[in-house]
């Protein structure tokens, strides 16, 4: 369904990619729980295998439930095309393998999700790709790290977990002047708050598990970009087999229909929590782009619409204080992940950044007294009250 005339985010996520079921008239699309699809003729099979015409072959290659989400994502990111996959890591690894080969070099922001760090630091060297990790908030440092064989610059902005913001437009100019592809992980910001492709990025990757679905019940990922880039990614994806299943695609499509409403609330709650914690005597520092004292606050205001529901907090004290605060919470759930309707809290060095070497933790600003707070959409008075009692109780 062509909905290019839709202008608002809420209208886009509700209507794009969908029409009432042509057989039953059902408003909610069915789940296409099938592995394979019939061909009207053998000639049709030839056409589909060679990329001519529309239709489906095998769910590892594609499924109608995928297409609904892909249409919504492309519209949200103002892109030509999108590809959904089984996880955010499947999206990142597929995007990398579609953009680089053995012997190539990658420049990556050091302050990134621990899974992405492990991919770059441990796995890609085994297939002949090397990565230099830099503080990408310093554009000159990014430029200085480029080698003659650099083919990718990889950025998370805001970053995980310390919410550093990178100048995507300036980095894109550096990359394109040298024929380098800029890949941006937009999971934290989401297309509600930031659209990297409009700032010059070539590829956007997402963990659909987070804000885009928003209910902690789907594991998914996505690559968004030009038709040509997605076509290359599809060839890698089909060989690796990192396909989403139809039920998760259906749930993701349903979750996206409240995306705009949820993100408005995440932005509102995140800002309120950051402001509360910034003045709390037990807190040493709050990392949140919406605060005026954030080092990249002015940049964030220029390239973002809002600042999301994730913030990082450095507590006064050591591990004992971190343990005490995390063990006292009542509304918050001690769990990894983010971007869902419920509020979550975790210590990065004990969880997703546990296996990141200390030297790279320091480069990324990931300290032992840092906690990551993923603010949900509960009532803000209950969220603040829980954090206050957890921080204040003797």
Helices and strands as residue ranges (DSSP letters): H 9-15, H 42-49, H 64-76, E 81-85, H 88-97, E 105-109, H 114-118, I 119-123, G 124-127, E 130-134, H 139-144, E 150-156, H 168-177, E 181-185, H 190-193, H 196-199, E 203-207, E 221-225, H 227-240, H 246-256, H 259-278, E 283-287, H 297-303, E 310-315, H 319-328, E 333-334, E 344-346, G 348-350, H 358-364, E 370-374, H 380-392
